[in-house]
Amino acid sequence: MAKSKNKLDKQGASTEGPAKKFKAQSSVSGNSGELLYGKPFYTWMLIGLGFIVLGFILMAGGNQAPNEWNADEIYSIRRTVIAPIVILIGLVIEIYAIFKK
């Protein structure tokens, strides 16, 4: 019986562990630890995320008592028009960042 290069346990599974296998695969693919996208991609993604968060902040707010109804505050231009537009701008920026070469 010749010894094999890989050590096997009683069930015939390799005992090398996933870390050794991962290193072998990454060295074959040429992965040197670089990011998939460059800095401009992540900058655009953060700008888009900032717009989306700003839109949700604009949509939130209002400190009313449970028995009080203030239609001017609930249906204000800021909440019904400006905030959704800002969120949509953020989504368009995200799409631009993804499709930009």
C-alpha positions, 0 to 999 in steps of 0.5 A: 500500500502506497501512502497518498499525498493527502491524509484521509480519516476513517471515512475517507475524507481529507484531513487537510482542512478548508484553509489549505484548500482555499490557499491552493485555490486562491493561488491558482486564480491569481487573487492577490488580495485586491478589491474587485472594484476601485475607489471611485466605485465605493465612493459613488456607492457611499454617495448614493447610500447617503442620499437614500439615508437623507431621504428617509430622514426627511420623510421621518419626523413629527412629534404629535400626541396620539390624539392629535391630527395635524394634516399639514405636518403629515402631508407636508411637501417635505415628506410627500415630494422632496423625500421620495425624490431624494431617495430616487436620486440615491437609487439612480446614483447606486445604479450608475455606480454599478453599471459604470466601468 
